Amino acid sequence: MRKQFTLALALAMLMSCISVWAQGQSLTGKVTDGAGNPLPGVSVLVKGTNRGATSAADGTYKIDVPANAKVIFSYVGFSSKEETPGSRSTLDVVLIEDSRQLEEVVVSGLATNVKRSNLANAVSTLSAKDLTGTTSPVTADGALQGKLAGANIQANGSMPGGGFNVQFRGVSTLGSSASQPLFIVDGVYIDNGQYSNGRSQANKATGGSAASSQDNNANRLADLNPDDIESMEVLKGSSAAAIYGTRANAGVVIITTKRGKGGLTKVSFGQDLGMSKAVAYYGGADWTEQKLTDYFSADDIPLLKAAKQNGTYNDWERVLFGETGVIKNTRLSVTGGTEKTKFYVNGSIADETGIIKNTDFKRYSIRANIDHKLNNWIDFGVSSNFVQSDNDRGWTGNDNSNTNYGYALPYTRPYINLLPDALGNYPNDPNVGENLLAIRDRAVNNQKVSRVFQGFNANFRLINNEKTSLTLKLNGGLDYQNQFSLIWLPSDLQSQLKEANPGFSQDTRGEVINTNWQISGVFTKTVMDSKLNLTSSAGLVRLNNRTRLSYTRGRGLPAGVYNPGRAKVIGSDVEYRSNTDVGIFAQQEANYDDKIIASVGIRFDKSNLNGNSFDKFFAFPRASLAINLTKFGEWGGNTVSQLKPRIAYGQTAGLPNWGVPFSQLNVVGTGGLGGLTPSTTLGNVNIQPERATELEYGVDFGLFSNRVTGEITLYNKKVFDLIQPLVTAPTTGVSSTVVNAADMTNRGVEITLGTDVVKNKSITWFVQPIFWFNRSEITRLDIPERLTGGFGATFGQWRIKQGFSPTQIVGQPRTLPVTDPNYATSWTVYGDQQPKFEFSLNQRISFLKNFEFSALLNYRHKFTVVSLARVLWDEGGNTSDWNGTDEVGSDGKTPNGIYRQNVNGVDENGVPKPGYNPSVVSFLKLREVALYYRVPKSVLKSAFGNVVEGVRVGVSGNNVLRWTDYKAGYDPENSNFGSAALGSGVDIGSSPLVRRMMFHLSVDF
Amino acid sequence: MKNLRYSFIIAGLTAMSLNSCNVLKTDIVDDPNFPSVGSVQNNATKAQLDALAIGQIATARDGLATYLQVVGTLGKEIFNFNSTESRWMTELNGLRPIDNSAFYNGATTAFGLPIRHANITLASLNITTSVSDQQKNGYRGLANTFKGLAMLYQLNVQYTNGIRLNIEDPFKPSKAVSYTESLAGIAKVLDEGATQLDGAGVAFPFALPSGYAGFTTPATFKRFNRAIALRVALYQKDFTKAAALLPQTFYNATGDLNAGPKHNFNATPPDVQNPLLNTSTVRIVAVQKLIEDAETGDLRVAAKVKEQAAPLSYTSGVTYSSKYLTSVYTGANDPVSIIRNEELVLIAAEIAAQQGNAAEATRLINIVRKAAGLSDYKGLTTKDALINSILKERLYSLFYEGHRWIDMRRYEKLGEIYLPVAGMKVLERLERPVAEVNWDNANP
């Protein structure tokens, strides 16, 4: 055996040996839930061995049990149960539902799992019920909002199709590495990029041909149907994510999709029907002749008079943002299979229109997950998902051409008629330079994505006997994404007619291919009288990304034509990117009788994004320890049912972004001649990855038979060698290069409690308070302090300065006298983009047997938003309180709208006036709320016979209620700059927060 | 069952043996998208040097629109009615504090690249063996001319803050020196360029765009170089030197006043369209009073602004309206003059006035006035009166060409600039850009 084992390893574990099965007594029985419903897929395991079985669709199981052995029954979402069958040959088991999921299995390595009650890290797991059980979120990241301690998840806007900025435990990079977590779906490393489509060039928000974060596109996690997700495991910090090495600095989210459990084929049909509305408006100030005379143009008085007389005086905000969005989600799933082959097939259509006409998101998804047992030692599975997304995201956000209606609206006056005439011609807007209704109805901003997620896994149980097992695992997959975006501003738009070549269109194509595979071996051995379980794993990972982006842009289009190939002036660009990462890992886990659980591991990674270090391995060690104190004797009784101190340490890294090593020559032209000129940014071939270490410790406890549970975690995450732009003096012709120049710490506390306030047959009331905060500080900075993000110091920018938080926002005015040598950088501190703390309250109440109510409240306390929104509305004369004279500090005569913009919100002494932007704000949102009713089986039986197994109906909502003290725009959750690590959260030209209300019906056959 | 296991083993081993040597390997990634700076630094080919020369000419247009619009606003000559950016009207007009990190600092920073571009070309020429020494002087002369011009633009905006004269190593730039030293440094760069052009033979090794017609040989291009040097001498108030430089330029008192090198534009990439066109958001208007104060029948006014049926008004942060929209450029491919004979004629007049030659000054003023459809100058012929008259002619002749503010500043007359809105101020210079300040603080 020993020889074979060595050989097996030597040949990459391809040798095998014959399993030897000890003889014992056969045990059969049925597993049901508290209500007597059979539970399929329950794991039945002989304690201390690898011998196990799974319950069938009718809940029955069969297993050989040695004499005096104990059997453990466990199932996700239920408390597990340990039984001693003794001489019995049948044993029926009832499992009780458990909202705390201490028994669920959590990923502990690249090839291994651990039971939650033995886990040494604060890994948050969200089940399908947590994610999509209350309401139907559009995207998987949206489904996480407010549900996770330590996660700051911010919506970039309210467009259908999402767009979220996900930050775990503070910020992990200052911008030159991946700011978003790594998402892995069924073992496939998926792409979650935000891709430019040229909208910022169409509206001149940014010049040139560069990719822009101001295009306000969805991040591509939007392609994954949240309804397919069985669970999401969130590895927030380096200590939990260390085994993912070089891509894990911003955390890792492991998504497992639903799989067939075998048994009778079950068909489920679900339908959501809903609507969405703006939560609140911002403008609406009245216009008077006096107002025009005093502050605007008296020449417009006749127009104002006429409009008020003719009833053509319109609040354009209500017209533009006042539509009712329609939500229609349909899904049909079929699951089932045999002992050998199990399948899950789900087809779904998500279709949602926005509160702005011509904005919508559609996603067509078909998934087939198939698992097959070839024989008793080989099984494999495939996960196939084809998705088509179609997103019209409209025209909000920053703009320099009056094109974006989000930007034009604050300036658009109610007495100007914008409605098209009988022939469909849109009148010009003489003040703004564009009719926002013409943009809404005629301009195009569409992105279509076709995508294939293809995962595979195969397990070869080469050794499988009572005390020893060796499994060879192969897994990996492909994420293939094909994008097509179209931007079109027709040539006869008012603003386009002013252009030298009227009409703009851009056709953008993108092809993103991620492939990855992993080969690993897991060896387990039970020693010391079955008390000590040892698990060794090792393997190799390789991943590859290829991205090809191209666009064709046309200016000067024939009337009615959007094909840029027909334009008078055609420009195009192509960009290629590719990289390869290789990793080797090994991990040793030890579990002593569920009392002491320890593990150590190491990963070596290299990536050719690391410039000259393209072939160099970097090491990422980890270690963890958890002690289940209540397992040492019976001291805890029922009062202290669980007490587990735990500590974990790990290292991860963040790779430099694409292109960091390159010093480029740009192609320029003049007078028909082509030339080259250096880029103003210098590459750095000596760049190293950003590295992080994290020490995480805490305690998990359960009181009164786990009726009250809690998880308290403290962490200290240090990030080293942060890649920073070395901002040079720009008059040298070099604006910046990048260097590894900074260190930072993130410290924080995460507390999750769970209480069954009431738990009896008629009512269960589960309350889960979640509290967390994070404090960041830059501890080393080898470059001059700098400002980044935003629109200049007048409105607030992010400051990178040693001893301060990198998310601190500062701006004008300067606090020192002009004569002071430090005057130039003596900025006023506005606050921090990270909240002081965040708090969520999750509640689930089941009552009257078949009713379930759930609600998720999310409170974010005192964070800073850079807002240009109110400045725009004040300048335009339309802020709802523009005409008032009650602004704090005002002389009582000047209208608020004038007072606030005058001298930049700074008083005579250079002190910011009250209410000045950016604002320190808080919000409380009822993120999710729902009430469901499950039609009793008896009713179904009498109505449909045995055809219908279950029917559930319900109503739910997103953002149903909101309170905020944010006065400088629609909603403090906003980002003109997408999901940047620093510099997102700038509110300009935005649209209102949207409330979604839905009716749900699901039928199981 | 056994067979199955064997087939797995064989398949596995085959796959491994085919791939195993590659599994751990990662290759270096070369930039698949752009040529690298390194490629021209090591024995550059003639084709590469030609591309750098054209790149230099193209880069000379960087920052042009920002510069002209910022300088024009500061001198209250033009206003940018920018409907998406009120800071053109408020901060640049002294109504709100100036921001050292705002977009308008491009009026200083955008000129860093042409200087660096020239330095890369010059360094590359020192080690390449692909071209002759005479040809090298052609590339060098061109590079130094545009380098001097870019430095001068920087200095115009920074004024007494001064500029950095040596930026060959962007990580060890020299400190900014005084205004006087900066001007001397710029003159030196231009003089070096002139000397190199003298040694560059009869033809450049590369072709120049059509905007440089008349300046396509080293000898004729040098006239452009000397014209910029003349501007520098004027700013140095060294009228003796200016008088010596004048005949070396393309100055021609009887010639086309519009003669001079021009920037070419084209909307088709990689070229860019004329950045000075008015659009729906960027409307460059003339300060109304300046146009109203013009003499009746001044052709320069009609050529440069267009009276609107209804006044254009601006209400974001400040309220102001003007009837006159600039109309200097109308097409995406319209070229933009770098320096024109009209400026040289007026500089000649200024030199004459400064040197006490009132008759010559008057004669030259009248050349410009005649071309503008105006009668001869009838004012006093004292030096001050003539200078004032020249400043007035320069206002209309060189409108929207970036001179008014600098002219009034060099004669210490910023206080005389008409302020169209109460509370507006005329700034003497822009603040040093924040990144410049930060760099010096960190690298004392």
Interface residues (C-beta under 8 A of the other chain):
Chain A: L11 A12 L14 M15 S16 K204 S209 Y295 F296 S297 D299 L374 N375 I378 D399 N400 S401 N402 Y407 Y411 V432 G433 E434 F460 Q494 S495 K498 E499 A500 N501 L540 R542 R555 G556 K568 V569 I570 G571 S572 V574 E575 Y576 R577 S578 N579 T580 D581 V582 I584 K606 S607 N608 L609 N612 F614 D615 G659 P661 F662 S663 Q664 L665 N666 V667 V668 G669 T670 G671 G672 L673 G674 G675 L676 T677 P678 S679 T680 L682 V727 T728 A729 P730 T731 T732 G733 V734 S735 I783 P784 E785 R786 L787 G792 A793 T794 Q797 Q812 P813 N822 A824 T825 E875 G876 G877 Q901 N902 V903 N904 V906
Chain B: M1 L4 R5 F8 I9 G12 L13 M16 V23 L24 K25 T26 D27 I28 V29 D31 P32 N33 F34 P35 S36 V37 G38 S39 V40 Q48 D50 A51 L52 A53 I54 G55 Q56 I57 A58 T59 R61 S83 T84 E85 S86 R87 T90 E91 L95 R96 P97 D99 N100 S101 A102 F103 T108 T109 F111 G112 L113 P114 I115 R116 H117 N119 I120 Q154 I163 R164 I167 P170 F171 P173 A207 L208 P209 S210 G211 H263 N264 F265 N266 A267 T268 P269 P270 D271 Q273 N274 L277 N278 T279 S280 T281 A310 P311 S313 T315 S316 G317 T319 S321 G331 A332 E431 R432 P433 V434 A435 E436 V437 N438 W439 D440 N441 A442 N443
